[in-house]
């Protein structure tokens, strides 16, 4: 990549793509704005026009991460499958993202809680939970899920799925595959949510 990229107006994306790969493969300690500029074939000053400092870059990576994760979750939870299957697919999509991109996910959450977190990052970070609340609300209205505070139910479900993801990333599943652990956890959560008197929204 050469300085010509900057004149074409896409240097910011080039730097962001390099940063994503570096963080994803080598971790946060390997991420350097000066090295990214060298990799892109531009001066450090040119890169600074797009990212004033490392935290601004981490914020942008957080936005990119949540955008990708939210897209994965939305695709997984899309109808017209039964609610149980949509819930299952969304949970597996979350754990899969965490396992494939642990450093990216860690940065997403740390960047959103930084004092300088951008409004865009904060907004995107809430979208996944909002979508889960909507899914549970819809399932309740259809009679597939028991009545209750949808936001509270969504929080409990997220906590369990995120817990499996954390155990998988930290290699604490004692030989159980992340997929099997996630399937078991998601199935257990759904049994707690589902209305046992209704067959609506189930895959059985």
C-alpha positions in Angstrom: 0.0 0.0 0.0 1.4 3.4 -0.9 0.7 7.1 -0.2 -1.5 7.1 -3.3 -4.2 5.4 -1.2 -4.5 8.5 0.9 -5.1 10.7 -2.1 -7.9 8.4 -3.1 -9.6 9.1 0.2 -9.7 5.7 1.7 -6.7 5.8 4.0 -8.9 5.7 7.0 -10.4 2.4 6.0 -6.9 1.0 5.0 -5.6 1.9 8.5 -8.7 0.4 10.1 -8.3 -2.8 8.2 -4.7 -3.1 9.1 -5.5 -2.4 12.7 -8.3 -5.0 12.8 -5.9 -7.7 11.5 -3.2 -6.7 13.9 -5.5 -6.7 17.0 -7.2 -9.9 15.9 -4.0 -11.9 15.3 -1.4 -10.3 17.6 -3.4 -8.6 20.3 -3.6 -5.1 21.7 0.1 -4.8 22.6 1.1 -5.1 18.9 -1.2 -2.2 17.9 0.8 0.9 17.0 -0.4 3.9 15.0 3.2 4.5 13.7 3.4 0.9 12.5 0.0 1.1 10.9 1.2 4.2 9.0 4.3 2.4 7.9 2.3 -0.7 6.8 0.0 1.6 4.8 3.0 3.4 3.2 2.1 6.9 4.6 3.5 9.2 7.2 2.5 9.2 10.8 1.1 12.7 10.2 -1.2 11.4 7.5 -2.6 8.7 9.7 -3.1 11.2 12.5 -5.5 13.1 10.4 -7.9 10.1 10.8 -7.0 8.9 14.3 -5.7 11.6 16.7 -4.4 8.9 19.1 -4.5 5.2 19.8 -7.8 5.5 21.8 -9.5 7.1 18.8 -8.4 4.1 16.8 -9.6 1.7 19.4 -13.0 3.5 19.4 -13.2 3.0 15.6 -12.3 -0.6 16.0 -15.0 -1.0 18.6 -17.5 0.5 16.2 -16.4 -1.8 13.5 -16.6 -4.8 15.8 -20.2 -4.0 17.1 -21.3 -3.4 13.5 -20.1 -6.8 12.5 -21.4 -8.6 15.6 -24.8 -6.8 15.3 -25.1 -7.8 11.7 -24.3 -11.4 12.6 -26.9 -11.4 15.3 -29.5 -9.8 13.1 -29.0 -12.4 10.4 -29.1 -15.3 12.9 -32.3 -14.1 14.6 -34.2 -13.2 11.4 -37.5 -15.0 10.7 -39.5 -16.9 9.7 -38.0 -19.7 11.8 -39.6 -20.6 15.2 -38.6 -18.3 18.1 -36.6 -21.1 19.7 -34.5 -21.6 16.6 -33.9 -17.8 16.1 -32.9 -17.5 19.8 -30.5 -20.5 19.4 -28.9 -19.2 16.2 -28.3 -15.7 17.8 -26.7 -17.3 20.8 -24.4 -19.4 18.7 -23.5 -16.4 16.5 -22.4 -14.5 19.6 -20.2 -17.3 21.0 -18.8 -17.9 17.5 -17.8 -14.3 17.2 -16.2 -14.3 20.6 -14.2 -17.4 19.9 -13.1 -16.2 16.5 -12.3 -12.6 17.6 -11.5 -12.6 21.3 -9.2 -9.5 21.2 -11.7 -7.7 19.0 -14.5 -8.4 21.4 -12.5 -7.5 24.5 -11.6 -4.1 22.9 -15.3 -3.5 22.0 -16.3 -3.7 25.6 -13.3 -1.8 27.0 -13.6 1.0 24.4 -17.4 1.5 25.0 -16.6 2.1 28.7 -13.8 4.5 28.1 -14.3 8.1 29.1 -13.8 9.3 25.5 -16.1 6.7 24.0 -17.9 8.1 21.0 -21.7 8.4 20.8 -21.7 6.1 17.8 -19.9 3.4 19.7 -22.2 3.6 22.7 -25.2 3.5 20.5 -24.0 0.4 18.5 -23.0 -1.3 21.7 -26.6 -1.3 22.9 -28.2 -2.5 19.6 -27.6 -6.2 20.2 -29.3 -6.2 23.6 -32.2 -4.1 22.2 -32.7 -6.7 19.4 -32.7 -9.5 22.0 -35.4 -7.7 24.0 -37.5 -7.2 20.9 -37.2 -10.9 20.1 -38.3 -11.9 23.6 -41.1 -9.4 23.4 -42.3 -10.8 20.1 -42.1 -14.3 21.5 -44.1 -13.3 24.5 -46.8 -11.7 22.4 -47.0 -14.9 20.3 -47.4 -17.0 23.5 -44.0 -18.8 23.1 -42.3 -17.2 26.1 -43.6 -16.7 29.6 -44.7 -13.3 30.7 -42.2 -11.1 32.5 -39.9 -8.2 32.1 -38.4 -8.7 28.6 -35.3 -6.6 29.4 -34.6 -8.6 32.5 -35.0 -11.9 30.7 -32.8 -10.7 27.9 -30.1 -9.7 30.4 -30.1 -13.1 32.1 -29.9 -14.8 28.7 -27.0 -12.6 27.6 -25.2 -13.1 30.9 -25.3 -16.9 30.4 -24.3 -16.9 26.7 -21.5 -14.3 27.4 -20.3 -16.6 30.2 -20.0 -19.5 27.9 -18.1 -17.3 25.4 -15.7 -16.2 28.2 -15.1 -19.8 29.3 -14.4 -20.9 25.7 -12.0 -18.0 25.1 -10.2 -18.7 28.3 -10.1 -22.5 27.5 -12.0 -23.3 30.7 -14.5 -25.8 29.3 -12.5 -28.9 30.3 -12.4 -30.4 26.9 -16.0 -29.7 25.9 -16.2 -27.9 22.5 -17.5 -24.3 22.6 -20.3 -25.3 20.3 -21.5 -28.1 22.5 -21.3 -25.9 25.6 -23.1 -23.1 23.9 -25.8 -25.4 22.6 -26.4 -26.9 26.1 -26.5 -23.4 27.7 -28.9 -21.9 25.1 -31.2 -24.9 25.3 -31.3 -24.6 29.1 -32.0 -20.9 28.9 -34.8 -21.4 26.4 -36.5 -24.0 28.6 -36.6 -21.4 31.4 -38.1 -18.8 29.0 -40.6 -21.0 27.1 -44.2 -21.3 28.0 -44.6 -25.1 28.6 -48.3 -24.9 27.7 -47.6 -23.6 24.2 -46.1 -25.1 21.1 -45.8 -21.7 19.4 -42.3 -20.7 18.4 -40.7 -24.1 19.2 -38.8 -26.3 16.8 -40.1 -29.5 18.3 
